[in-house]
């Protein structure tokens, strides 16, 4: 249920409404916008009469949220969520670029790439320290040492850090080094992990599962939001279809559709979405045109010898060209590149 508070309601009245909702057995999530405060009353009570709330002092309206995802929906919060960072914000008018290797491989590698992507205009350094690989025999990442190297390289070149945690045991170490914790596609429905991320103070980027519907994806975000972490961004990274010409099928429609259904920022990952180096830039252009709030791409200084995902990683000069092209598209739709 959504409870819209009157614009002139006092803080005492709002606290009174929250107390009564708690007494009715609801969990209450407050969203204070520029002009209005909205309370999300979460709880399965099919026979509850909303008129019991509408008569309370300070209440303008009370109505049910019809979507199964409550806190992620536009019904709960019409204003888009903007997540602030030191050097930018995700979800605002400026599009944020995140770039770096699939895996941190060495100190020289990550520092070289960090310098190159920062010079071209990226705001975040991406890279895997714990690598969830399809094969148990493939490179599994450098672990905490890789995170330390990423943090040092990012600080050296004025970047923020985004990296993937594979389970709840890695959240604490991620919080020490990363600015955004990434949830991989295979963990999108790892609900115990998502509940733990709901307790984190760090923003979370939730990748879409390999075959997930929009509703399933948003329901996964709901686990994090309901735990108290409101800093969630969605990431379209391609889905599995019958097509075999590309690694995945990049679902560009996810960007405007999720924006219509939810207030959460939407990130596009054309590297995993298409899986072929020379197709990454066209998909990045399409994602920006479709309204992505951020783009995350893989960049490697020597992709032919990368320990993971070399065939989909851009060369630094290709990344520079991508930045030039998407700046033109961003300007055409009234946005900028952060």
C-alpha positions in Angstrom: 0.0 0.0 0.0 1.2 3.5 -0.8 0.3 6.3 1.7 0.7 9.8 0.2 1.2 12.4 2.9 -0.3 15.9 2.6 2.2 18.5 1.6 1.7 20.5 4.7 1.7 17.6 7.1 3.9 18.0 10.2 6.7 15.6 11.1 4.6 14.7 14.2 1.7 13.7 11.9 4.0 11.6 9.7 5.5 9.8 12.7 1.9 9.2 13.9 0.9 7.6 10.5 4.0 5.4 10.6 3.3 4.2 14.1 -0.3 3.3 13.2 0.9 1.4 10.1 3.3 -0.5 12.3 0.4 -1.3 14.7 -1.5 -2.7 11.7 1.4 -5.0 11.1 3.0 -3.3 8.1 6.7 -2.6 7.5 7.0 1.0 6.5 9.5 2.5 4.0 9.6 6.3 3.8 10.4 8.2 0.6 10.8 12.0 0.9 10.8 13.8 -2.4 11.1 17.4 -3.3 7.4 18.2 -2.9 5.9 15.2 -1.1 6.5 12.3 1.3 5.3 8.9 0.4 5.1 5.9 2.8 5.3 2.4 1.5 3.4 0.0 3.8 4.6 -3.5 3.0 2.8 -6.6 4.1 0.4 -9.2 2.7 -3.0 -8.1 3.9 -5.5 -8.7 1.1 -8.6 -7.8 3.2 -7.1 -4.6 4.6 -9.4 -1.5 4.1 -7.3 1.5 3.0 -10.0 3.8 4.4 -8.6 3.0 7.9 -5.5 4.9 6.9 -7.1 7.6 4.7 -8.9 9.1 7.7 -5.7 9.7 9.6 -4.5 13.3 10.1 -1.9 14.2 7.4 -2.9 11.5 4.9 -3.8 12.7 1.4 -4.4 9.3 -0.3 -3.9 5.6 0.4 -4.1 3.0 -2.3 -2.8 -0.5 -3.1 0.3 -1.2 -5.2 -0.8 -3.6 -7.8 2.7 -4.7 -8.9 4.3 -7.6 -7.0 7.4 -5.4 -6.5 6.5 -2.6 -4.2 9.5 -0.5 -3.3 11.0 -0.7 -6.8 7.8 0.5 -8.5 7.0 3.9 -10.0 3.8 3.7 -7.9 5.8 3.9 -4.7 8.2 6.5 -6.0 7.6 8.5 -9.1 10.8 10.5 -9.0 13.7 8.6 -10.4 16.4 7.5 -7.9 19.7 9.3 -8.2 22.7 7.6 -6.5 25.5 10.1 -5.6 29.2 9.5 -5.6 32.3 11.6 -5.1 32.8 12.4 -8.8 29.4 11.8 -10.3 25.8 10.5 -9.8 24.1 7.6 -11.4 20.5 8.2 -12.4 20.8 11.9 -13.2 20.9 13.7 -16.5 24.6 12.8 -17.1 25.4 9.3 -18.3 28.2 7.6 -16.3 30.8 5.4 -17.9 32.4 2.4 -16.1 35.3 0.7 -17.8 38.1 -1.7 -17.1 39.2 -5.3 -17.6 37.1 -8.4 -16.9 39.7 -9.5 -14.4 42.5 -7.8 -12.4 45.6 -9.7 -13.6 48.5 -7.7 -12.3 49.6 -4.3 -10.9 51.0 -3.1 -14.2 47.9 -4.2 -16.1 45.3 -2.5 -13.8 47.3 0.7 -13.5 47.8 0.9 -17.3 44.1 0.4 -18.0 43.0 2.8 -15.2 45.1 5.6 -16.7 43.7 5.0 -20.2 40.0 4.8 -19.3 40.3 7.8 -17.0 41.9 9.9 -19.7 39.1 8.9 -22.1 36.4 10.0 -19.6 35.4 7.0 -17.5 34.3 7.7 -13.9 34.5 4.1 -12.6 37.1 1.4 -12.9 35.5 -2.0 -13.3 37.3 -5.3 -12.7 36.8 -8.7 -11.2 38.8 -9.9 -8.2 36.6 -12.9 -7.5 35.7 -14.4 -10.9 32.6 -16.7 -11.2 33.7 -18.8 -14.2 31.8 -21.4 -16.1 34.8 -23.7 -15.8 36.4 -24.5 -12.4 39.8 -24.7 -14.2 39.7 -21.2 -15.6 41.3 -18.2 -13.9 39.4 -17.4 -10.7 40.8 -14.0 -10.0 43.3 -12.5 -7.5 40.9 -12.1 -4.6 41.5 -9.4 -2.0 44.9 -8.6 -3.5 43.1 -7.7 -6.8 40.7 -5.4 -4.9 43.6 -3.6 -3.3 45.3 -3.1 -6.6 42.0 -1.8 -8.1 41.5 0.7 -5.2 45.1 2.0 -5.6 44.8 2.4 -9.3 41.4 4.1 -9.1 42.6 6.5 -6.4 45.7 7.3 -8.5 43.6 8.4 -11.5 40.5 9.8 -9.8 38.2 6.9 -10.4 35.6 5.0 -8.4 35.6 1.2 -8.1 32.9 -1.4 -9.1 33.6 -5.1 -8.6 31.5 -8.3 -8.2 30.9 -10.2 -5.0 29.9 -13.8 -5.5 28.3 -14.5 -2.1 27.5 -13.0 1.3 31.0 -13.9 2.7 32.6 -11.4 0.3 30.4 -8.4 1.2 32.6 -7.2 4.0 35.8 -7.2 2.0 34.0 -5.5 -0.9 32.8 -2.7 1.4 36.5 -1.9 2.2 37.6 -1.4 -1.4 34.6 -1.0 -3.8 32.2 1.9 -4.3 29.6 -0.3 -6.0 29.0 -4.0 -5.3 28.1 -5.8 -8.5 25.7 -8.9 -8.4 26.3 -11.2 -11.4 23.6 -12.6 -13.6 23.9 -16.1 -12.0 23.3 -14.6 -8.6 20.3 -12.5 -9.5 18.0 -15.0 -7.7 20.3 -15.9 -4.9 17.8 -14.5 -2.4 19.9 -15.1 0.8 22.7 -13.1 -0.8 20.4 -10.3 -1.9 19.0 -10.1 1.7 22.5 -9.6 3.0 23.2 -6.9 0.4 20.1 -5.2 1.8 22.0 -4.5 5.0 25.0 -3.1 3.1 25.8 0.7 3.0 27.2 0.4 -0.5 25.3 0.8 -3.7 24.5 -2.4 -5.6 24.4 -3.0 -9.3 22.0 -5.9 -10.0 22.6 -7.7 -13.3 19.7 -9.3 -15.1 19.6 -13.1 -15.0 20.3 -15.1 -18.1 16.6 -15.8 -18.8 14.9 -13.5 -16.3 11.7 -11.6 -17.1 11.5 -7.9 -16.1 9.2 -8.8 -13.2 11.6 -11.4 -11.9 14.5 -9.0 -12.1 12.6 -6.2 -10.3 11.5 -8.7 -7.6 15.2 -9.5 -7.0 15.8 -5.8 -6.6 13.0 -5.8 -4.1 14.9 -8.1 -1.8 17.7 -5.6 -1.5 15.4 -2.6 -1.2 13.3 -4.3 1.5 16.4 -4.9 3.5 17.0 -1.1 3.8 19.5 -0.5 1.0 17.8 2.0 -1.3 20.9 2.4 -3.6 20.1 -0.2 -6.3 20.8 0.1 -10.0 19.6 -2.4 -12.6 22.0 -3.7 -15.3 20.9 -5.2 -18.6 23.7 -7.6 -19.7 22.1 -9.7 -22.4 19.8 -12.7 -22.1 20.0 -16.2 -23.4 17.9 -16.9 -26.5 18.0 -19.4 -29.4 20.5 -17.2 -31.3 24.1 -18.5 -31.3 25.8 -15.8 -33.5 26.5 -13.7 -30.4 27.3 -14.6 -26.8 24.0 -13.3 -25.5 21.1 -11.2 -27.0 21.3 -7.6 -25.8 17.8 -6.6 -24.8 17.8 -2.8 -25.5 14.1 -2.7 -24.8 14.9 -3.4 -21.1 16.1 0.1 -20.7 12.9 2.1 -21.5 10.6 -0.7 -20.1 12.3 -0.9 -16.7 12.4 2.9 -16.6 8.7 3.0 -17.1 8.1 0.3 -14.4 10.7 1.5 -11.8 12.4 4.5 -10.5 15.8 2.7 -10.3 18.7 3.7 -12.6 19.4 1.3 -15.5 22.9 0.4 -16.6 23.8 -1.2 -19.9 26.6 -3.8 -20.3 27.2 -4.2 -24.1 30.4 -6.2 -23.5 28.5 -9.2 -22.0 25.4 -8.3 -23.9 26.9 -9.1 -27.3 30.3 -10.8 -26.5 32.0 -9.7 -29.7 34.5 -6.8 -29.7 33.5 -5.1 -32.9 29.8 -5.1 -31.9 30.3 -3.5 -28.5 30.4 0.1 -29.7 27.2 -0.2 -31.8 25.3 -1.7 -28.8 26.7 1.1 -26.5 25.4 3.7 -28.9 22.0 2.0 -28.9 21.9 1.8 -25.1 22.6 5.5 -24.7 20.0 6.3 -27.3 17.5 4.1 -25.4 18.1 6.1 -22.2 20.7 4.1 -20.2 21.9 6.0 -17.1 25.3 4.3 -17.3 27.3 2.1 -19.6 29.8 -0.5 -18.3 32.3 -1.9 -20.8 35.3 -4.1 -20.7 38.6 -2.5 -21.8 42.0 -4.3 -21.9 45.4 -3.0 -23.0 46.3 -6.5 -24.4 43.0 -8.4 -24.9 44.6 -11.1 -27.1 46.4 -12.3 -23.9 43.7 -11.5 -21.4 43.0 -14.2 -18.8 39.2 -13.8 -19.3 36.8 -12.2 -21.8 39.5 -11.0 -24.2 37.3 -11.4 -27.3 34.8 -8.9 -26.0 37.2 -6.4 -24.5 37.8 -3.1 -26.3 41.3 -1.9 -27.1 41.9 1.5 -25.4 41.7 3.3 -28.8 38.4 1.7 -29.4 37.2 2.9 -26.0 38.2 6.4 -26.9 36.2 6.2 -30.1 33.2 4.8 -28.3 33.3 7.8 -25.9 33.4 10.2 -28.9 30.4 8.6 -30.5 28.2 8.3 -27.4 28.8 11.9 -26.5 27.2 12.9 -29.8 24.2 10.7 -29.1 23.9 11.9 -25.5 23.8 15.5 -26.7 21.1 14.6 -29.3 18.8 13.3 -26.6 19.4 16.2 -24.2 21.9 14.5 -21.9 25.7 14.6 -21.3 28.4 12.1 -20.5 29.5 12.7 -16.9 
